[in-house]
Amino acid sequence: MPRTIIHNPTTHRFEYNENGETSYVAYRPLDNGVWLFEHTEAQPTPQGRAIAADLVHAALSEAQRQGVKVRTECSFTIHYLARHPEFADLEDITL
């Protein structure tokens, strides 16, 4: 069953709620139209349910849909991007 992940632009987070617990990816929009991914927080789950991966995928897909570039300080997102070349066009290399 697919997860319902909500983009909450007010708090700059993509969120997933389950059993009263919220997992999320937090980002900060920068002045130049870039989202800076700061942190991924996912509840530990049995059977490797990949909540963190689903959250990051949803966030990157929304950035792609909006034409937003991304930078990341989040180690999970860095590793996710390295394994998913379909999102390589999102990486903002200007610093």
N, C-alpha and C positions, 0 to 999 in steps of 0.2 A: 504494500500500500504506500503510495507516495506521501511524503511529508508535506504539511502545509507550513511553508516558510513565509513570514510576513516581512516586507520592507517597511521599517518605521523611520521615515525621513526626519521626523521631529527629533529623535534621539540618535540618528545616524547609525542605525543598527538593522541587521537582518536577524530575525528572531524565530526560534522554534520553541514551542511550549509543549511539555509532556509531563503528566503527573505532578503538576504544580511547580515544575522546574523550568527555567528558561535558559536555553543555549543561544549564543549569539555571535555574530561577527560585527565588530565595531569599526567604523571608519570616520575619517574627518575630511570634509570637503575642503580643498585648498582653493585659493583665489584663481588659479589658472585652469580651472575645470578638471582637476585631478582629484580622485579619491585616494586618501592615504589610509590603507588598511592598518589598524593599530593592534587589534587583538581578536583572537577567536577563543571563546569560552564554551566548551561543550561538556555536558554531564557525561560521566563515564557510563558506558552501557555494556551489557554482556553481548556476546556473539558479534562483536565488531560491527555495529550497526551504522557506522560512518556518518554520524550526525554532523560532525565538524566539516567533513568533506561536502556533504549536501548543502550546508550553510554557505561555504566558500563558493561552491558552484553556483548557487542561486545569486549571490552577490556579484560574482564576475559576469554572469549572464545578464544581469540587470545593467551593469556598467557597459557591457557590450551593446545592449539594446539602446542605451541612452547616448552612446558615442563618447563615453567618459574614459579617460586613461586612468591607470592605477599605479600607485607606489605602495610598498608594503614594509612595515616594521615587524610584522607578525611572522614568526618562523613557520607556523603551519601554512600560511598562505604562500610564503616563499617556496616551500617544498611542493605545495599543490601546483603552483604555476610551473615549476620545473618538470612535473609529470604530465602536464596537460597543455601541449603546444597549441591547442585550439584557442587558447586565450593569450598567446604571445603578442598579438596585435594590441593588447590593452596596456602593456607595460610602458610606462613613461620613463624614458631614459634621461630626460633633462633634469639636472639638479641645480 
